[in-house]
Amino acid sequence: MAWQPRGRVAVVTGASSGIGEATARRLAHAGMTVVAVARREERLHALAAEHPSIRPYAADVRDTAAIDALAGWVDRELGACHALVNNAGVGGGPFRGRDDLDDVLRTIDVNLAGTIRCTAAFADLLERSAPSRVVNVASVAGKLGIGPAGYAASKFGIVGLSESLGFAWASRGVTVAQLNPGFIETEGFPQEQIKRGPMGRLVGQPEDVAEAVLEVLLSGVPERTVPRWYRGFVAFRHLAAPAYRTVAARMARARGTRD
């Protein structure tokens, strides 16, 4: 039987803006009860006011106890978790040396360790709710390694985590997918430099990713790139590595920034 969203429970982190907000809204419209998780509680309540099936919950993915409490609350209040969308993330800045260490570690703590904390906290509930899904929002940067080093490292980690758990958790009735957005315009990632160049018209919107999240939930595929044509860059990286490196080295973001 095909996986159906209506009547199921989803938890979406980073839901106070951007991709997470759009995803919470899209899944609610698809008939799911959505627990919208983020630090900015007032934004979550504003989102929940739009749709009766969105439940706000303020928590920081860097706080293990808070995430454990979240999982316990979902279990008690809703009795299931059929979909966990690990989306909370930050961009981070360049890694030039010791002065940037705290920023890099924070980026990894939010993006990668936060994903691991949430996945660990919900593991048993996901299994009890099977067939269930985990969708980890990684990035094309997790395939190509261009941009801030801490951000790329965190997203490479999410790709590896997703692939490994995809194999390991299949027997538990839990599919684990990596969703790799390209350039998406959000509050935290305005993409101003890209929009000024020839690729500006190709910058996507959070709603594009939200639609892809729903497609991954419905299909159970282990990997999805959005917009789809970015997959060509990933194939180029692996099939023609020397040529890729020559091209990538000329890109502004090869300097390790978002400029």
PyMOL commands that set and color helices and strands:
alter all, ss='L'
color gray80, all
select helices_A, chain A and resi 18-29+41-50+64-78+98-128+141-144+149-168+170-172+192-195+200-202+206-219+228-239+241-248+252-255
alter helices_A, ss='H'
color red, helices_A
select strands_A, chain A and resi 9-13+33-38+54-58+83-86+132-137+174-181+223-226
alter strands_A, ss='S'
color yellow, strands_A
deselect
rebuild
show_as cartoon
